[in-house]
Amino acid sequence: MIQFYAPDINETLTLPESEAQHCIKVLRTRIGDTIEVIDGKGMRYTCRLLDDKPRHASVEIIERFPVLPVWRCHITVAIAPTKNIDRMEWVVEKLTEIGVNRIIPVKCRHSERKEIKIERLERIAVSAMKQSLKATLPEIWPMTPIDKVISELNATQRFVAYCDPTIPRLSLAKEYNPQSESVVILIGPEGDFAPEEIKAAIDAGYCPVTLGDNRLRTETAALVACDTFHIISQLTQ
Amino acid sequence: MIQFYAPDINETLTLPESEAQHCIKVLRTRIGDTIEVIDGKGMRYTCRLLDDKPRHASVEIIERFPVLPVWRCHITVAIAPTKNIDRMEWVVEKLTEIGVNRIIPVKCRHSERKEIKIERLERIAVSAMKQSLKATLPEIWPMTPIDKVISELNATQRFVAYCDPTIPRLSLAKEYNPQSESVVILIGPEGDFAPEEIKAAIDAGYCPVTLGDNRLRTETAALVACDTFHIISQLTQ
């Protein structure tokens, strides 16, 4: 099944031009054919193509139905973007694919990357959402300072993952409660969080965790953390 | 800590030229300096550099000690290589980083890629092993037909993961027993295993599994499966 992304389909009844190009020029969809359209907000629409000009690909909605995420817990991954942008783009693709609700690029003291353009990350998330047959786009925040993330995010459980072995850590797999309605996990930069950042998170109520005994890259840690939430949740289903 | 890879260090007492180049030209290590060397077979050596010519970087071994994997279960991931080679290279990097003992590229009926050069995959695994501070290189097999994989691999638990919802599947997270000494997981190609391949695996005693309700790409499925073994094991530690 191919899904087209049209965030405003319900109002405009028209595909955005890039999606229309793909639909009409590449896949050769014709007037009267039916297509599946998602809005990134949890709705899927079965539509009939009324006009096959890429600049004005209008549709008629035949059926609309909600496509809920397959996981129940609202997951936020707050991650210091990697120096190598490919690795950050990769993690956005993979987090979207395995299932996440919100991705927050975090600026830390040891961050190798202090700025990030989120438009490209959003395009990657759209592509991964379509490919993995979801209908909800993860929310991607602009770069946010760590102190703001720590103080402003609320969740049933909040975790901070780091490498520094001198500050005691618990096991994320054991601490995560699959009944939690929402979780936040903070993942530090290549050089780890500064000790005062870890302390600030713990003082604010974050649970200090390790993801296991392996040394993981930043982007791998984000993925393993998100996998941990999904896998532990499956045990109770 | 930087690790250099010299598979025959114990016999040759010399760094391979590419490693010696990095050690001497890039990192400017000098005669008398100590370096850490791994052999990919589970041993780490603290060495003193005796000669700083890149073509003949001889060393003296000061200390040798075993570095065991941090996981106890022997993990084999048998995966149909993706059409896009970048995705296959990426999964080799990530599996090595999160911890795997053996990677087997599998040729299936629906495989998009029928041949693969493993030399480049081995270089990627070496790099990931060094970076993640391991001392054991995963074994990488050449491309192997699915029927050979099914009939020849032995393990305490063997799993076949697929998408086809018409053949009943269990949950990998629930079925994996963290007391198992060894596991094998089969991951199919982009177009999934053929039904007769799934049947052959089940007939041979493989447990049919799903990795959850998400639709995952081949390379993501391999990573999530390997994560499942590690995360479930952590619950019993």
Interface residues (C-beta under 8 A of the other chain):
Chain A: V70 W90 K94 E97 I98 G99 Q131 S132 L133 S171 A173 K174 G212 D213 N214 R215 L216 R217 T220 L223 V224 D227 T228 H230 I231 I232 Q234 L235 Q237
Chain B: V70 W90 K94 E97 I98 G99 Q131 S132 L133 S171 A173 K174 G212 D213 N214 R215 L216 R217 T220 L223 V224 D227 T228 H230 I231 I232 Q234 L235 Q237
